[in-house]
Amino acid sequence: MGLQILYGLWEALTSYKVAGISSWLALAGLSIIAVVALGYSVYGLVRLAKWVSNMKVKEFSAVLLALGVIMVGVAIALP
């Protein structure tokens, strides 16, 4: 069931019809933005992994506790 949603999203993204120079420029701009965002995401994940691996047990437990509290708060806030 969840894969059908992803398939529909994929079809919507790949069926983009490009006609005219302005559409090509917009597509090129969006591609550049996507590549830069992907690069920053990978860089951030590497920094996060280094930060987590250098934590003490007490700090790691505190971060997990805070993450759990945030998730419970979001679950309560959602209808």
Phi, psi and omega in degrees: 000315179292329179291332177294324177294316178295323178296319178296319177295317179298318178297320180294322181285324183274347181267021180291118180269123182254118179221119178101158184292325181294323177293320178295319178294319178296318179295319178295318178296316178296324178295318178297316179299319180295319180294317179296317179297320178296318178298314178295325178295315179296316178300316179295321178294322177295316178296321178297318179296319178295319181296316181293322182290339179266004181281151171277165183299319181295318179294317180298318178296321179294321178294317178296321177297315179297319178297319177297318179296318178297317180295320177295319178298318178293321179296324178288323183288331179287144181289000000 
